[in-house]
């Protein structure tokens, strides 16, 4: 086994230790995938992943030992595990790595990685990163999102086909109000729709806009739910509005996901999404070839910065009819106007 090799990344040399370490074991779709394969993959998809990450504070999801079914992600409670999220800059970061200071809901702050070139991504991959989790802001203004994220999350009893079908209803609804949505697979069963917005609104505003959008989608399609409590969702597609709260992130475009076969969260055209039968077909071994056949499906995403006024008017309308604020994630401080964070079944028991 080689001790280390050097990889060229955007004019810089990145040293990759233990290049033959298997990160993803072979499946019926893919061969063994090594750490070196992962680094080369990210360098090859440079155009797309830098479009997703450039100038954004980014959390690293690191699997330094590889991805195995018996491996455990560390939690905030125990702090132990085979994989973990890295929010602060790791020790030994190269001098060309840039950072940006961010503030968490708790009031704490941190200097987080802010990718500005592909060598940063290659270095992070050498450190065991397979998934990049960017904030929906740029370092020029870390309190004003420039991206709205619609996470269509299949609940038990639903699958990718259901999420895909709902995605087209969501696309049509966005188009009705003059907004162009860009779609990608989640890398698992879900579908994500991203929208570039003018950096004029707060995190709370953007979260309210997505909540209002989800409620309107729910009115139009009985397969959709915005219910925060799992016991109320049923076999429907959940619009996870809380993914737009501060410090909540979604796997970036072209990130790998910790699943067998190294699936990729892959940007697609809407026609490609319609033709996709199995998102596992989009993986580390196939996505670079797709990009060689045609350019990044999100190459025009930065061309327009959309206005949220209509969606925020929908939210205000919903408040007037009794549908207002919804619970925040459990680690958040109590937020203005937020209802009790008590499961409905327990609330009735009280």
ABEGO torsion letter per residue (X at the ends): XBABBBBBBGGBBBBBBGAABBABBBBAABBBBBAAAAAAAAAAAAAAAAAAABGBBBBBBBBAAEBBAABBBBBAAAGBEABBBBABBBBGBBAABBBBBBBBAAGBBBBBBBBABAAAAAAAAAAGBABBBBBABBAABAABBABBBBBBBBBBGBBAAAAAAAAAAAAAAAAAAGBBBBBBBAGBABBBBBBBBBBABBAAAAAAAAAAAAAAAAAABAABBABABAAAAEBBBBBBAAAABBGBBBBBBGBBBBBBGGBBBBBBBAAAAAABABAAABBAAAAAAAAAABBBAAAAAAABBBBAAAAAAAAAAAAAAGBBBBBBBAABBBBBGBBBBBBAAAAAAX
